[in-house]
Amino acid sequence: MKLNSINNLLELFFIQYEKQSDKNKILLSSLKEPKKKYSWNETSQSITKLSNELKKYVNKGDRCLLISENRPEWFISDLSIMLSGSITVPAYTTYAERDYEYIINDCSPSVIFVSNTEQFNKVKNIIKSKKFIKKLFSFEDLENVNQNEYQNINKLLHNLNNLNNLNNNLKTNINRNDPACIIYTSGTQGNPKGVILSHGGILNNCEGAIEILEPLIKKDQTRFLTWLPLSHSYEHTVQFVQITVSARVFYAESIEKLIQNMKDCSPEIMTAVPRFYQNLYQKINASFSKATGFKKILVQKMLNLGLKKIKKEPLNLIEKIQDKILEKIVRKKIKSQFGGSLKTFVSGGGALDKEVGFFLNAIGLPTLQGYGLTETSPVVSCNPINDIRVETVGPPFKGNQVKIAEDGEILVKGENVMLGYWNNKEETDKVLRNGWLHTGDIGVFDNNYLKITDRKKDILITPGGDNISPLKIENELINSGIIDQAIVYGDNKPYLVALLVLNDQKKSLKEEEIKQEIEKVNKKLSKIENIKKFFTINEKFSIENGMLTPTLKLKRFKIIQKHKNSFEKLY
């Protein structure tokens, strides 16, 4: 498919819909509610019907806030919003109340979608006074809410009568340069920033992804398992990659049930973040360590030969024969634990530990590491299946221009680059200069393969792919009244920890008393921003001891290096 000739994401869906010889073939399936399945025909009709209802409340360019876990209704709502001429604003279900309040005030949505009562309760106090909100939609009945105050879309869609197909309703005049969504990400000053992504930017990303995945795509329906939040730019774009290849999409129940879900639906392709792969590595490695006797010999041999192959070291004839045997008796058994059909994992949203990458590829679970940012729709580069180089993030996607600045910073240019930050020209101008996006990451090229070596910006990335502003959390800690200075640590770690300098008057506080104060701060933050552990020091950071700049900013890197051992002891 020539994606460069398609005008918008709706057109992509419609083209693929028309191509289906059997329009009753299942497209979307919920593993949490196995009976909830949408065929291609039901999906297109649902999009049309919901869009027709949505048009009563929105004008072109209006924003629609979408707060929900992954489920078929998420995809239907997203495309319905686009078809109505408005813009999707996805929001994490894990946000703190103040984050929702900031986003609602910032983008002024005309409509809000919530999945259920739990999600509604997070915003109900905020939206009471917002006159710009014209309608509330939900995917389920809301408890203790008058039915006149919202509309249950599942009840709306329950009776799908032979509606005119999507073609007759596709009168949106949406161009590639028009906004498709606004995805908020943490800002260095504490407030989230709304990244405006275009239809063309996401389509451009799909084109690059298809080039990577083409060797793996079957003629019949390729199966994808989705579990990373669709509010994450990575998974938000992946859903359109799935449409591009006419895949069957399964929505996972939860991360706790992910392995079982893989057995349930036997996916061939799955996108995930480093946290998942780290956990997988630990579980499989723990299982291997229990092996004894001949089994232990087989496992070690498989690992050794697998590592040689992924490191491009040649195998002799005997090793090749051994590897083929091990493929059948060991690697096949490992793959069966994940449904037996897996062709590749794709890792994004953060840095994948190279040891984990080598291990997974060696045991027969091909893992393609990519690189990107929300601001690049989101993928910049990715390893191809036929030439995986674990310590890199692969060559740039087709259509992406990537260069290394004099100071080593990675710069990106192309249709995939964001249109800008919503209502924030100052921040837009900081990162978008002469058409080049300044990523804040440091890297080098190795034979057209990009390698990330460092990060300029003070943003922490969790193993789950979430961006966290340490400054935001540090300010909250300082505002507690007992802390003078704080450094939050935890880039690519399972949780956040902190170094604290207490007020002179609070130096005598016991550890338990400090914990209580931190818990008060944690309640103001989202779960991923919570401080789990801490340590204190007596010496304040100052210009004199070299820990503050002349403008009294923390020399974060220098402080972390000095106290590295103390930070690491908290994990």
C-alpha positions as CSV (number, residue, x, y, z in Angstrom):
1,M,0.0,0.0,0.0
2,K,1.3,3.5,-0.9
3,L,0.6,5.4,2.3
4,N,2.1,8.6,0.9
5,S,-0.9,9.1,-1.3
6,I,-3.4,8.7,1.5
7,N,-4.8,12.0,2.9
8,N,-5.7,10.9,6.5
9,L,-6.1,8.1,8.9
10,L,-9.8,7.7,8.3
11,E,-9.1,7.2,4.6
12,L,-6.6,4.5,5.6
13,F,-9.2,2.7,7.6
14,F,-11.8,3.0,4.8
15,I,-9.5,1.7,2.1
16,Q,-8.6,-1.4,4.2
17,Y,-12.3,-1.9,5.0
18,E,-13.2,-1.9,1.4
19,K,-10.4,-4.4,0.7
20,Q,-11.9,-7.0,3.0
21,S,-13.5,-9.8,1.0
22,D,-15.3,-10.9,4.2
23,K,-16.4,-7.8,6.1
24,N,-17.7,-9.9,8.9
25,K,-14.2,-11.0,9.7
26,I,-13.3,-10.0,13.3
27,L,-11.1,-6.9,13.6
28,L,-11.2,-6.0,17.4
29,S,-11.4,-8.4,20.3
30,S,-11.3,-7.9,24.0
31,L,-9.6,-10.6,26.1
32,K,-11.1,-9.2,29.3
33,E,-14.6,-9.6,27.8
34,P,-14.3,-12.5,25.3
35,K,-17.7,-12.0,23.9
36,K,-16.9,-8.4,22.9
37,K,-15.8,-8.6,19.3
38,Y,-16.2,-6.2,16.4
39,S,-16.0,-7.2,12.8
40,W,-14.8,-4.9,10.1
41,N,-18.4,-4.1,9.2
42,E,-19.4,-3.5,12.8
43,T,-16.4,-1.3,13.4
44,S,-17.1,0.9,10.4
45,Q,-20.8,1.2,11.3
46,S,-20.0,2.0,14.9
47,I,-17.5,4.7,13.8
48,T,-20.2,6.2,11.6
49,K,-23.0,6.1,14.1
50,L,-20.9,7.5,17.0
51,S,-19.5,10.2,14.7
52,N,-23.0,11.3,13.7
53,E,-24.0,11.6,17.3
54,L,-20.7,13.4,18.2
55,K,-21.3,16.0,15.4
56,K,-24.1,17.4,17.5
57,Y,-21.6,18.7,20.0
58,V,-18.4,19.6,18.2
59,N,-17.1,21.8,15.4
60,K,-14.1,21.2,13.2
61,G,-10.9,21.5,15.3
62,D,-12.6,20.9,18.7
63,R,-10.9,18.7,21.2
64,C,-12.3,15.5,22.7
65,L,-10.7,14.1,25.8
66,L,-10.5,10.3,25.9
67,I,-9.9,8.6,29.3
68,S,-10.0,4.8,29.1
69,E,-8.2,1.5,29.4
70,N,-7.4,-0.4,26.2
71,R,-10.6,-1.8,24.7
72,P,-12.3,-1.9,21.3
73,E,-14.4,1.2,22.1
74,W,-11.1,3.2,22.4
75,F,-10.3,2.6,18.7
76,I,-13.9,3.3,17.7
77,S,-14.0,6.5,19.7
78,D,-10.7,7.7,18.3
79,L,-11.8,7.3,14.7
80,S,-15.3,8.7,15.4
81,I,-13.7,11.8,16.9
82,M,-11.6,12.2,13.7
83,L,-14.7,11.6,11.4
84,S,-16.6,14.4,13.3
85,G,-13.8,16.8,12.4
86,S,-12.5,17.1,16.0
87,I,-9.2,16.1,17.6
88,T,-8.5,13.2,20.0
89,V,-6.8,14.1,23.3
90,P,-5.9,10.8,24.9
91,A,-5.2,10.8,28.6
92,Y,-3.5,8.2,30.9
93,T,-5.8,6.5,33.4
94,T,-2.9,6.9,35.9
95,Y,-2.8,10.7,35.9
96,A,-3.3,12.6,39.2
97,E,-6.3,14.9,39.5
98,R,-4.2,18.0,39.0
99,D,-2.9,16.6,35.7
100,Y,-6.4,16.1,34.4
101,E,-7.3,19.6,35.6
102,Y,-4.4,21.1,33.8
103,I,-5.1,19.3,30.5
104,I,-8.8,20.1,30.6
105,N,-8.1,23.8,31.2
106,D,-5.3,23.8,28.6
107,C,-7.2,22.1,25.6
108,S,-10.8,23.0,26.6
109,P,-12.4,19.9,25.3
110,S,-16.0,20.1,24.0
111,V,-16.6,16.4,24.7
112,I,-15.2,14.0,27.3
113,F,-15.1,10.2,26.9
114,V,-14.7,8.0,30.0
115,S,-14.7,4.2,30.1
116,N,-16.4,3.7,33.4
117,T,-17.3,5.1,36.9
118,E,-13.7,4.7,38.1
119,Q,-12.4,7.0,35.4
120,F,-15.3,9.4,35.6
121,N,-14.7,9.9,39.4
122,K,-11.2,11.2,38.6
123,V,-12.6,14.2,36.6
124,K,-16.2,14.7,38.0
125,N,-15.2,17.5,40.3
126,I,-13.1,19.2,37.6
127,I,-15.7,19.3,34.9
128,K,-18.6,20.6,37.0
129,S,-17.6,24.2,36.4
130,K,-16.4,23.8,32.8
131,K,-19.0,25.4,30.6
132,F,-17.0,24.5,27.4
133,I,-17.7,20.8,28.0
134,K,-20.9,20.1,26.0
135,K,-21.3,16.3,26.4
136,L,-20.0,13.3,28.4
137,F,-19.9,9.9,26.8
138,S,-19.1,6.7,28.6
139,F,-18.5,3.0,27.6
140,E,-20.4,1.7,30.6
141,D,-23.2,2.9,32.8
142,L,-22.0,5.4,35.4
143,E,-22.9,4.8,39.0
144,N,-24.8,7.6,40.9
145,V,-25.0,9.7,37.8
146,N,-28.2,10.8,36.2
147,Q,-28.6,9.1,32.8
148,N,-29.5,12.5,31.3
149,E,-26.1,13.8,32.1
150,Y,-24.1,11.4,29.9
151,Q,-24.6,8.9,27.0
152,N,-23.5,5.3,27.1
153,I,-22.0,4.6,23.6
154,N,-22.4,0.9,23.8
155,K,-26.2,1.4,24.2
156,L,-26.1,3.8,21.3
157,L,-24.2,1.3,19.2
158,H,-26.3,-1.7,20.3
159,N,-28.6,-1.5,17.3
160,L,-26.5,-1.1,14.2
161,N,-29.0,-0.9,11.4
162,N,-27.6,-1.0,7.9
163,L,-26.1,2.4,8.1
164,N,-24.6,4.0,5.1
165,N,-21.0,2.8,5.0
166,L,-18.1,4.9,5.9
167,N,-17.6,6.1,2.3
168,N,-20.8,8.1,2.4
169,N,-19.9,9.8,5.6
170,L,-16.3,10.6,4.8
171,K,-16.8,14.3,4.1
172,T,-14.2,15.6,6.5
173,N,-11.8,17.3,4.1
174,I,-9.0,16.2,6.4
175,N,-5.5,16.8,5.0
176,R,-2.2,15.1,6.0
177,N,-1.1,18.4,7.7
178,D,-4.2,18.5,9.9
179,P,-4.0,17.6,13.6
180,A,-5.0,14.0,14.4
181,C,-4.4,14.1,18.1
182,I,-2.9,16.0,21.0
183,I,-0.8,13.7,23.2
184,Y,0.3,15.3,26.5
185,T,3.7,14.5,27.8
186,S,5.5,15.7,30.9
187,G,7.3,19.1,30.7
188,T,10.5,20.0,32.4
189,Q,8.7,22.8,34.3
190,G,6.1,20.5,35.8
191,N,3.2,21.0,33.5
192,P,2.4,18.5,30.7
193,K,2.9,19.6,27.1
194,G,0.4,18.9,24.4
195,V,2.2,17.4,21.4
196,I,0.2,18.0,18.2
197,L,0.6,15.1,15.8
198,S,-0.7,15.3,12.2
199,H,-2.4,12.6,10.1
200,G,0.6,12.7,7.8
201,G,3.0,12.2,10.6
202,I,1.3,9.1,11.9
203,L,0.9,7.8,8.3
204,N,4.6,8.4,7.7
205,N,5.3,6.4,10.8
206,C,3.1,3.6,9.5
207,E,5.0,3.5,6.2
208,G,8.3,3.1,8.1
209,A,6.9,0.4,10.3
210,I,5.5,-1.6,7.4
211,E,8.9,-1.6,5.7
212,I,10.3,-3.1,9.0
213,L,7.5,-5.6,9.5
214,E,6.8,-6.6,5.9
215,P,8.9,-9.9,6.0
216,L,6.7,-11.0,9.0
217,I,3.2,-10.1,7.6
218,K,1.1,-13.0,6.5
219,K,-1.4,-13.0,3.7
220,D,-4.2,-13.9,6.1
221,Q,-4.8,-11.9,9.3
222,T,-1.6,-11.2,11.3
223,R,-2.4,-11.2,15.0
224,F,-1.3,-8.3,17.3
225,L,-1.6,-8.2,21.1
226,T,-2.1,-4.7,22.5
227,W,-1.4,-3.9,26.1
228,L,0.7,-0.6,26.2
229,P,-1.8,2.2,26.9
230,L,-3.3,3.6,23.8
231,S,-2.8,7.1,25.3
232,H,0.9,6.5,24.8
233,S,2.0,7.8,21.4
234,Y,3.7,4.5,20.6
235,E,0.7,2.3,20.9
236,H,-1.6,5.1,19.5
237,T,0.4,4.9,16.2
238,V,0.7,1.1,16.4
239,Q,-3.1,0.8,16.1
240,F,-2.9,2.3,12.6
241,V,-0.1,0.0,11.7
242,Q,-2.4,-2.8,12.6
243,I,-5.1,-1.4,10.2
244,T,-2.5,-0.9,7.5
245,V,-1.8,-4.7,7.5
246,S,-5.5,-5.6,8.1
247,A,-4.5,-7.3,11.4
248,R,-6.6,-8.9,14.0
249,V,-6.2,-6.9,17.2
250,F,-6.5,-8.4,20.7
251,Y,-6.7,-6.1,23.7
252,A,-4.9,-7.6,26.7
253,E,-6.5,-7.8,30.2
254,S,-3.6,-6.4,32.2
255,I,0.2,-6.7,32.4
256,E,-0.3,-9.3,35.2
257,K,-2.2,-11.6,32.7
258,L,0.0,-10.8,29.7
259,I,1.7,-14.1,29.4
260,Q,-1.6,-16.0,29.7
261,N,-3.1,-13.6,27.1
262,M,-0.4,-14.4,24.7
263,K,-1.2,-18.1,25.1
264,D,-4.9,-17.2,24.5
265,C,-4.5,-15.4,21.2
266,S,-1.1,-16.6,19.9
267,P,0.1,-13.2,18.6
268,E,2.7,-13.0,15.8
269,I,3.7,-9.4,16.6
270,M,3.7,-7.6,19.9
271,T,4.9,-4.1,20.8
272,A,6.0,-3.4,24.4
273,V,8.3,-1.3,26.5
274,P,11.6,-2.2,28.3
275,R,9.8,-3.0,31.6
276,F,8.1,-6.0,30.0
277,Y,11.3,-7.3,28.5
278,Q,13.2,-6.9,31.7
279,N,10.6,-8.9,33.6
280,L,10.6,-11.5,30.9
281,Y,14.4,-11.8,31.0
282,Q,14.3,-12.2,34.8
283,K,11.6,-14.9,34.7
284,I,13.2,-16.9,31.9
285,N,16.7,-16.5,33.4
286,A,15.5,-17.7,36.8
287,S,13.9,-20.8,35.1
288,F,17.2,-21.5,33.3
289,S,19.2,-21.3,36.5
290,K,17.1,-24.2,37.9
291,A,18.1,-26.5,35.1
292,T,20.4,-29.4,35.9
293,G,22.3,-32.1,34.2
294,F,21.8,-32.5,30.4
295,K,19.1,-29.9,30.3
296,K,21.5,-27.3,31.7
297,I,24.1,-28.2,29.0
298,L,21.4,-27.8,26.3
299,V,20.3,-24.4,27.6
300,Q,23.9,-23.1,27.9
301,K,24.7,-24.3,24.4
302,M,21.6,-22.7,23.0
303,L,22.5,-19.4,24.6
304,N,26.1,-19.5,23.4
305,L,25.1,-20.3,19.8
306,G,22.3,-17.7,19.9
307,L,24.7,-15.0,21.1
308,K,27.2,-15.9,18.4
309,K,24.5,-15.5,15.7
310,I,23.1,-12.2,17.0
311,K,26.7,-10.8,17.3
312,K,27.3,-11.8,13.7
313,E,30.0,-14.4,14.6
314,P,30.2,-17.2,12.1
315,L,29.1,-20.8,13.1
316,N,31.1,-23.8,11.9
317,L,29.3,-26.8,10.4
318,I,28.9,-28.7,13.7
319,E,27.6,-25.5,15.4
320,K,25.1,-25.0,12.6
321,I,23.8,-28.5,13.0
322,Q,23.6,-28.1,16.8
323,D,21.8,-24.8,16.4
324,K,19.1,-26.4,14.2
325,I,18.6,-29.2,16.7
326,L,18.4,-26.7,19.6
327,E,15.9,-24.6,17.6
328,K,13.5,-27.6,17.5
329,I,13.9,-29.0,21.0
330,V,14.6,-25.9,23.1
331,R,13.7,-22.6,21.4
332,K,10.4,-24.0,20.0
333,K,9.4,-25.0,23.6
334,I,10.3,-21.4,24.8
335,K,8.1,-19.9,22.0
336,S,5.2,-22.1,23.0
337,Q,5.0,-20.3,26.3
338,F,4.0,-17.2,24.3
339,G,1.4,-18.8,22.1
340,G,3.8,-20.5,19.7
341,S,3.3,-18.1,16.8
342,L,5.4,-15.1,17.9
343,K,7.6,-13.8,15.1
344,T,8.9,-10.6,16.8
345,F,8.8,-8.3,19.8
346,V,9.2,-4.6,19.1
347,S,10.7,-2.5,21.9
348,G,10.1,1.2,22.2
349,G,9.3,3.9,24.7
350,G,12.7,3.8,26.4
351,A,16.2,2.2,26.3
352,L,16.3,-1.6,26.2
353,D,19.1,-3.0,28.3
354,K,21.6,-4.6,25.9
355,E,22.0,-7.7,28.1
356,V,18.2,-8.2,27.9
357,G,18.3,-7.6,24.1
358,F,21.1,-10.1,23.5
359,F,19.4,-12.7,25.7
360,L,16.0,-12.6,24.2
361,N,17.3,-12.7,20.6
362,A,19.6,-15.6,21.6
363,I,16.8,-17.8,22.9
364,G,14.7,-17.3,19.8
365,L,12.5,-14.3,20.7
366,P,13.5,-11.7,18.1
367,T,13.4,-8.3,19.7
368,L,13.6,-5.2,17.6
369,Q,14.7,-2.1,19.5
370,G,13.6,1.2,18.1
371,Y,13.9,4.9,19.1
372,G,11.5,7.8,19.1
373,L,9.7,10.5,21.0
374,T,6.1,11.6,21.3
375,E,7.2,14.6,19.2
376,T,8.1,12.3,16.2
377,S,4.8,10.4,15.9
378,P,6.7,8.6,17.6
379,V,9.3,6.4,15.9
380,V,12.5,7.8,14.4
381,S,14.4,4.5,13.8
382,C,14.1,0.7,14.4
383,N,16.2,-2.4,13.8
384,P,15.1,-4.6,10.9
385,I,14.3,-8.2,11.5
386,N,16.9,-9.5,9.0
387,D,19.8,-7.4,10.5
388,I,19.3,-6.8,14.2
389,R,22.1,-4.9,16.0
390,V,21.2,-5.0,19.6
391,E,23.3,-2.1,20.8
392,T,21.7,0.3,18.3
393,V,18.2,1.5,17.7
394,G,18.4,0.8,14.0
395,P,18.4,2.9,10.8
396,P,16.0,5.9,10.5
397,F,12.6,5.2,9.1
398,K,11.9,6.0,5.5
399,G,11.1,9.7,5.2
400,N,12.9,10.7,8.4
401,Q,15.9,12.9,8.1
402,V,18.3,12.4,11.0
403,K,21.6,14.2,11.7
404,I,24.0,14.6,14.6
405,A,24.6,18.2,15.7
406,E,28.1,19.5,16.6
407,D,27.4,18.9,20.3
408,G,26.2,15.3,19.6
409,E,22.5,16.0,19.9
410,I,20.2,14.0,17.6
411,L,18.1,16.2,15.3
412,V,15.1,15.0,13.3
413,K,13.3,16.5,10.3
414,G,10.3,15.2,8.3
415,E,6.6,14.8,8.1
416,N,6.7,12.7,11.3
417,V,7.8,15.7,13.4
418,M,5.0,17.3,15.5
419,L,3.2,20.4,14.4
420,G,4.1,22.0,17.7
421,Y,3.0,22.1,21.4
422,W,-0.6,23.1,22.0
423,N,-0.9,26.6,23.4
424,N,2.8,26.7,23.9
425,K,4.8,28.6,21.3
426,E,7.7,29.3,23.6
427,E,8.4,25.6,24.2
428,T,7.8,24.8,20.5
429,D,10.4,27.4,19.4
430,K,12.9,25.9,21.9
431,V,12.9,22.5,20.2
432,L,11.8,23.2,16.6
433,R,14.4,25.3,14.8
434,N,14.5,25.6,11.1
435,G,12.4,22.6,10.7
436,W,14.7,20.4,12.8
437,L,13.5,18.9,16.1
438,H,16.1,19.0,18.8
439,T,15.5,15.7,20.6
440,G,17.6,16.3,23.7
441,D,19.3,12.9,23.1
442,I,22.9,12.4,22.3
443,G,23.9,9.8,19.7
444,V,26.2,8.6,16.9
445,F,25.8,6.8,13.6
446,D,27.4,3.4,13.0
447,N,27.0,2.4,9.4
448,N,23.6,4.2,9.2
449,Y,22.5,2.5,12.5
450,L,21.7,5.1,15.2
451,K,23.2,4.6,18.7
452,I,21.9,6.5,21.7
453,T,24.8,7.4,24.0
454,D,23.3,10.0,26.5
455,R,20.5,12.3,27.2
456,K,20.7,16.1,27.4
457,K,17.3,16.8,28.9
458,D,16.3,16.3,32.5
459,I,13.5,13.8,31.8
460,L,13.3,10.4,33.3
461,I,11.9,7.5,31.3
462,T,10.4,4.6,33.1
463,P,10.8,1.0,31.9
464,G,7.1,1.4,31.0
465,G,7.9,4.1,28.5
466,D,6.5,7.0,30.5
467,N,8.2,10.4,30.6
468,I,8.6,11.9,34.1
469,S,9.7,15.4,35.0
470,P,12.0,15.1,38.0
471,L,11.7,18.9,38.6
472,K,8.0,18.6,39.0
473,I,8.4,16.0,41.8
474,E,11.3,17.8,43.4
475,N,9.2,21.0,43.6
476,E,6.5,19.1,45.4
477,L,9.0,17.6,47.9
478,I,10.4,21.0,48.6
479,N,6.9,22.4,49.0
480,S,6.3,19.9,51.8
481,G,7.9,22.2,54.3
482,I,10.5,19.9,55.6
483,I,12.9,19.7,52.6
484,D,15.2,22.3,51.3
485,Q,16.6,20.5,48.3
486,A,15.8,17.3,46.5
487,I,17.1,15.1,43.6
488,V,14.8,12.5,42.1
489,Y,16.5,9.5,40.5
490,G,15.2,6.5,38.6
491,D,15.8,6.7,34.8
492,N,14.9,3.3,33.4
493,K,14.4,2.0,37.0
494,P,11.4,0.1,38.4
495,Y,10.6,3.0,40.7
496,L,11.7,6.5,41.8
497,V,14.0,7.3,44.7
498,A,15.2,10.6,46.1
499,L,18.1,12.3,47.8
500,L,16.9,14.8,50.3
501,V,18.4,17.8,52.2
502,L,16.2,18.6,55.1
503,N,15.5,22.1,56.5
504,D,17.8,23.0,59.3
505,Q,14.9,23.0,61.7
506,K,13.9,19.5,60.6
507,K,17.3,17.7,60.8
508,S,16.3,15.8,63.9
509,L,13.2,14.2,62.1
510,K,13.1,10.4,62.3
511,E,13.0,8.3,59.2
512,E,9.4,7.3,59.9
513,E,8.4,10.9,60.2
514,I,10.0,11.8,56.8
515,K,8.2,8.8,55.3
516,Q,4.9,10.2,56.4
517,E,5.6,13.6,54.8
518,I,6.7,11.9,51.5
519,E,3.4,9.9,51.5
520,K,1.5,13.2,51.7
521,V,3.5,14.3,48.6
522,N,2.9,11.0,46.8
523,K,-0.9,11.5,47.1
524,K,-0.5,14.6,45.0
525,L,1.3,12.7,42.3
526,S,0.5,10.0,39.8
527,K,1.5,6.4,40.7
528,I,4.5,6.4,38.4
529,E,5.7,9.6,40.0
530,N,5.6,8.3,43.6
531,I,8.9,8.2,45.6
532,K,9.4,4.7,47.0
533,K,12.7,5.2,48.9
534,F,15.0,8.0,49.9
535,F,18.2,8.9,51.7
536,T,19.3,12.2,53.3
537,I,22.5,14.2,53.4
538,N,23.5,17.1,55.7
539,E,25.5,19.3,53.3
540,K,23.4,21.6,51.2
541,F,24.1,22.0,47.5
542,S,25.7,25.4,46.8
543,I,27.7,27.4,44.3
544,E,30.7,27.1,46.6
545,N,30.7,23.2,46.7
546,G,30.1,23.1,42.9
547,M,26.6,21.6,43.1
548,L,24.7,24.8,42.0
549,T,25.2,26.9,38.9
550,P,25.6,30.7,39.2
551,T,21.9,31.0,38.6
552,L,21.2,28.5,41.5
553,K,20.2,25.6,39.3
554,L,21.1,22.1,40.5
555,K,24.0,20.5,38.7
556,R,22.0,17.3,38.4
557,F,24.5,15.1,36.6
558,K,27.3,16.1,39.0
559,I,25.2,15.4,42.1
560,I,24.0,12.1,40.9
561,Q,27.5,11.0,40.0
562,K,28.8,11.9,43.5
563,H,26.0,10.0,45.2
564,K,25.6,7.2,42.6
565,N,26.3,4.4,45.1
566,S,23.8,5.6,47.6
567,F,21.1,5.9,44.9
568,E,21.8,2.4,43.6
569,K,21.7,0.9,47.1
570,L,18.0,1.8,47.2
571,Y,17.2,-0.8,44.5
